[in-house]
Amino acid sequence: MNKQVDLDEELTAPFIKKGTKFGFWHKRYCVLRLKEQKLLLYLNKERKIFDRMVKITPEIECLIDENRKHPSFTLKYPDSRPLRLSTPDISTLRIWVNAIRTMSIENQQLSMDDFIPINVIGRGYYGKVTLCEKKSTGQRYAIKSVHKSRLMKAHKAITVINERNTLMKTDHPFIVHIYFAFQNSSKVYMGFEYVAGGDMAFHLHNLKKFEKHDVRLYIAELALAIEYIHRNNIIYRDLKPENILMDETGSVKLTDFGLVKDIAYSKGAHSFCGTPEYLAPEIIKSQKYGPKIDWWALGIVMYSFLYGQTPWYDDNMDKLFKKIISAPLEFPPDATSDEKDLIKNLLDRNPETRKDIRFLLHHPFFNGIKFKDILQRNIPHHYKPDIIQLGAPSNFDHELLDEPILESLATPIHEESDAFTGFSFDCEASDYYEEESQKENTKYRPLTFDDI
């Protein structure tokens, strides 16, 4: 099944379906008719005995679970019991999940008229993020709106395309989920899950630093998310507290994938991007770099979470860069040996010897914690954000919450511009990264569930 999915075709595969009454598993032969937006279940491959049909609509939520016993996906839809289908073939599982998600997004003819804006919760030069409620369902989403004209003038249109395409292909408990994308003549919009705890910069500012138990969980969660995107041939390139969200349980989620770099066709990157305090030395030196820059940034994040500041902060950019390249790494007096050892190995200035997740898995900083339990979210956090279930959000800067929520006027781009063609409706095939990773990344062995 390693080929581009033609929307005139159908996908077929054997699955087992989990019964809703007693929980037993039953064999089913499944047919996904892409053009008709239907999932059909039969009792056998001959398709003589029909079981059920599911219409793929915008209301359907498709969740993936890659655990080693029953790799499966679950379809949740209004006014009906969820449907769970399992296959031992992870590649087939991912192809089906991405096809279903693509169908549900393509089936949506959305505009901002379908939503009630509640509060502005994020702001940048190119646009803003608004908490909105969908009128038809009452579901809340964080909708990022971006000015096309500003992106075009800055030659940054690729950033929203990158973000949309990357998140369409990801499904991970510690990465924010994208639900839809649409556009008009002046703006593009992306609808993300609403993570009500706000970003880690907000909490770090209020608390000054986090307690060690929670830092261990944060770093483990981020490490699993980073390993996941690296496995899919992506460099994140902008890890910092502002891009790490906290959910209602205290767990973290990576967001803002605008600076991601697809390395499926190459062996590295050259462009200078990211946030200065979190840049790896090889970026500052304008050297070719790879995924190890994200592990460096994780070391900086860990340092700031534990001690309330980054290790080489300086208001002067030149001095900051010189410190990152050559200044000694110093710790506060109360830093423990296991904290210092892990941070030193992440902040190794030589990317060849800089450590990654396999080093973290067995490091004493995480003694007593199993990464498998982290992935399954079985270990509770001590610190949880205050969540107001109804009404305005609370874990965001008050300056943002006080902003007017009306849609701002924006300059339409010229009709002939094709930079955003397909943004709302097209999606790349789900097996893209798997094929290219076999070509270019044969030395990299992906982490498996058995490793953790």
N, C-alpha and C positions, 0 to 999 in steps of 0.2 A: 504493500500500500504506500510505498515511498514515491509518490508522484503528486503533482499539483492537483488539487481537488477542483474538478470542473463542475460548475453549478448546474449543468444539465445532467449530470450523472447522479448516481445514488451510491451511498456507502453501505456495505453489507458486512456483517461479522457475527459470529456466535458470542453470546454473552450468557451469564447467569443472572437471573432476576431474584432479588430478595423479596419474599412474600411479606405483605404488610400485616397479616393476621398472626402467624406463628413464627415468622422470621426465617423460614426454611428457604433454601436456594433452589431455583428451578431453571433448567436450561431453556434458553430462548434464542431464536434466530432473528436478528434485528436488521431492519432496513431503514436507512435515513435518506429520504427523498429530498434532495437539497432544493430543487426548484419548487416543489410543492410545499416545502416547509413542514414536513411530516416525519414522525418517527413511528414505524410500524413494527410490532412484535408478533412473531409467529412461533408455533410450538416446534417447528422443524424447518430444515433448510429448504424443503420442497415448497414451503409457503402454502400448504393446503389447509392448515388449521390456524385461523387468525386468533390472536390473543387480545391485543388492544392497539389503539392508535393515540398518539400524543401530537397535538398541533403545536409547533414551535412559534411562540408569540413573544412580544417584548416583556411580558410579565414573568416568563419562565426564568428561574435562577438555576444555573448549572454549576454544581460544586464538584471538585475532583478530590479524591483521596487516594494517594499512592502508597498506602501501607502495604507491607509485604504479604499479608495473609489474603486480603481481598482488595486488590487495586480496583477502584470503582469510581463511577460518577453518579451523582444524585440530581434528579430534576425536581425542583420545587415549583409548584404553580398554585394559583389561588383556587380555593374551594375544592381541593382534591388532595389525596394522600401523595406523598413524594414517591418517585420511582427511582430505585437504585439498581444499577446494572454494573456487573463486574466482569473483568477479563484479566488473565495473568499477563497479557501483552501490554506493557506500559506504552509502547509506541502507538498501538491501536487506540488505547484509552485516550491519549493526548490528541490524536487526530480527530476522534469523535467529539471530544469536549470542545475543541476549538472550532470545529464545523458547526456545532449547535450554537455556540456563542456568536459566531459570525452570522448565522441565520437570524438569531434573535435581534442582533443589532441592525442588520440590514432591513429587518421588518419594521423598524421604527421610523416614523416620519415625525420627528420631534422638533419643537421650537421652544423658546422660553415662555411662550403662551401656555405651555402645558404645566408650568411650575409656578408655585407661590414663593417668591424670595423672602427669606427670613432675616438673615444677617450676613454682612460681609465678614469673612473669617480669614482671608488672606489677601495680600496685595503685593504687586510687583510692577515694574515699569511697563511690561507688555500687557498686563491685565489684572484680574482679581479672581478670588475664589469666593463664591457665595453659597451659604447653606440654603437649600431650596427644598420645598415639599412638592412632590408630584401630585397634581390635583386628582388624578384618577385612582390613586392607590394610597395616598397619605405617606408614602415612603419618602424618607429624607436622603438627599444626596449633596455632596460637595461638588458644585459645578464650577469648573475653571473656564472663564471666558478670556479670550486672548485677541487683541487687535491685530488683524491681518496686515494693515498698512505699516504698523510699527515693526512687525516681524519682517516684512518685505524690505523695508528701508535698511534694517540692520542685517539683512541676509541670514535671518534666524528661523525661517519657515521650517527648516528641517527639525528644529527642536520639538515642535508639537507633533510632527509626523513621527519622530523617534519615540516620543512618549506614548503616543497612541498605539503604535505598532508593537512596542516592547510589552506594554501592559496587556495587550490583547493575547499575548502568548504566555503570560505568567499566571500561575495559580499557586500561591504560597501563603501560609498563615501570617507571615510577617512582612508581606508586601501588600500595599493598598490595591484594591480591586477596581477596575474600570467597568462600568455598566453600559455606557453609550457614548456616542460622539455625534455631533451635528454642526452645521454651520449656516451662516447667512452671508450676505454680500460683504459685511464688514468684520465679522468675528467668527472664530471657531470656538466650539464648546466641547468640553469633556466632562462626563458625569462619573464621579468616583464615589465609593462608599464613604459615608460620613463617619469619621473617626472622632468621637466626641471629646476625647481627652486633650486635644490640641497638640502642639509640638513640644519636643523635649527642651527646646530653648526657653520656652515659657516656664516650664516647671523648674529647670535649672536656675533660672533667674530668681524664682521665688524661694527655692529651697537652698540655694548656694551650692549644694552638692547632694548626691544621692547616697543612701546607705549601701554598704557592700553587698548585702544579700540581693538587693534589686539590681545593682550594677552587674553582678554575675549573670543574672537572667537577661538583662538588656544586651550584654555583649554576646551571650550565647545565641539569643534570638537574631541579632544582627549578623552574626557569623553565619548562621544557617541561611539567612536571606542572601547574603553576599555569595556564599558558595553556590546557591541555587542559580543566581543570575550568571555567575562565571561558568557554570556547567552549560548554560545556554549561550555561551560565547558573547557575553555582554560585560563591558566594564561600566561600573556605575558612575564614577568620576566626581561625585559631588556629595559624599557622605559628610554630614554635619548635623548638629542637633535640630536645626530648623527644618531639615528634611526627614526627621524621624518623628512619627506621630505616636501617641499613646492612646490605646483603646480603653474601654471602661473597666477591663480587668487589670490594667497596668502593663500589659504586654505592648510591644512596640511594632510599628509597621513602617517600612520604607515608602517614601512618596517622592514626587517630583523627579521623573525620569527623563527630563528634557536634555540632559547632558550625556546620556548613555552613549557608548560607542559599541557598535556591532563589529566584532573582530572575526566573524565567521570567514571572511574572505581575505583577511590579512593576519599578520602575526603581532600586531601592536598598533600603537597610535602615536601621533606626534603633536597634536594641537594642545595649546596652552589653555586649560580651562579648569574651573573649580573655584573653591573659596580659599584665599591665601593661607590662612592658618592651618588648613588641612591638606595642603599640597605636599606631595612626596618630593624628595630631592631631585629625582630624575625628571620630573616635570619642570621644576625651576631651572634646571640645567639645559632644558630644551632637548633632552635625550629621548630616544624611542622608549615607550613604556608599555606595560601590560597590566593584567589584572592585579598585580601585587600593589598597585597604588591604592586600591581599596582597603587592603589590609593595613597599610600605613595609616590611612585616614581613620580606620577603626581604632588603632592605637592612640591617636590624638583624641578621639571621642571618649575612649575609656579613661584617659588621663583627666579630661575635663569633667567627666561624670563623678570620678572619685575625689578630685581635688578642687573642683570649681573653676578651673582656668586651663587654658592650653599651655603646653610646656615652654613655648618660645615666643609668646605674644609680644608684639611691639607695634606702636602706632605708625612707625616709619616702615614702609613696605620694603625698602632695600635692606634695612637692618633685620627685619623679620626673615627675609629670604636667606640672608647670610647665616642667621642663627639656625634655621632649618637645615642648611647644608653642613654646618661645621660646629655649632655650639654644643657643649656637653649637655646631656640629658640629666636634669636635676629633679629630685623628688622632695616633697615636704618631709619633715622629721617623722611623722606618724605613718608613712607609707610602709607596708609590709613587704617582706621579701618576695612572696608570690606575686603581688601586684607589680613590683618593680621588674621582676624577671619576665613576666608576660608582656608588659609594655615595651621593655627593651627589645624583645624579639620581634614585636610588631613594628617598632620604630628603628629597625635595622636599615641603615642608609644604603646597603647593598641589596637591591631587589632580588638578586639570585639566592641569597641566604635568608631573606626575610621570610618569616613563618606565616603559615596560613591555617586553615581550619583543622588540619590533621594534627598540628601542634597543639591547638587549643583543646582538642578532644580529650587529651590525656594530661593537661596541665593542672598542677595542684591548686591553682586559683579556683578551679571548678570542682574541687573535691566534694563528694557527696551529691553531685548533680549529674544526672544522665541526660545527654543531649536528646535522646529519644523521648524522654519525658518532657523536655522543653518543647520539642517539635509537636508533641501531642497536647501541649498546654496543660500539663498535669501538675505543675509546680506553681503555687500561688505567689503573687507579688505582695510585699508588705505595703508598698505605697500604691494607692489607687486614686485616680482623679475624682474630684467632686463633679458628678454629672447631674444636670437638671434635665429630667426626662421630657418635660413639657416646657415650652417657652423658649427664651433666648439661650444660646450657648454661654458657658461660663469660663472655659479654659482657653481663652483667646485674649489678645491685647484689647483693652477697652477702647483704644483709639480706632481699631478696626470695627468693633461692634457698634460704635457710634456713627460710622459712616452711613450716608444715604444708600439705600439698596436699589434705587431705580437704575435701569439699564442706561449706561452712559452712551452718548452719541459717539460714533466712530466713523472714520472715513472709509467708504467702500473702496475695494481695489478694482482695477480695471477688469472688464469682462474677459479679456484675452489671457489673463494670468492663469496658468494651470498649476501653480504651486500647491494648491489644496485640492486638486481633483481627486475624487475617491476618498477624501477624508471621512465622510459620513458613512460610506457604504462598502468600500473595498476592504478586503483583508487578505494578507498573504497566507499561503498554505501553512498548516501547522507543523509539517515535517521539515521545514526549511532549516532550522538550526541543527536538527539531528544529522541530516545529510552532510552539511558543511563541517560539523564538528569532527566527523569521521575523516574528512579530507585534511583539515588543517591542525587538528588538536589531538593527534593520536597519542602524544606523550602524556596528556592530561587524563587521569583516571577519575571519572566522576565519583563523588561520595555516594555510597549506597546506604540503605537503612541498616544493613548489617554492621557498617562501620561505627554507627553511633549507639 
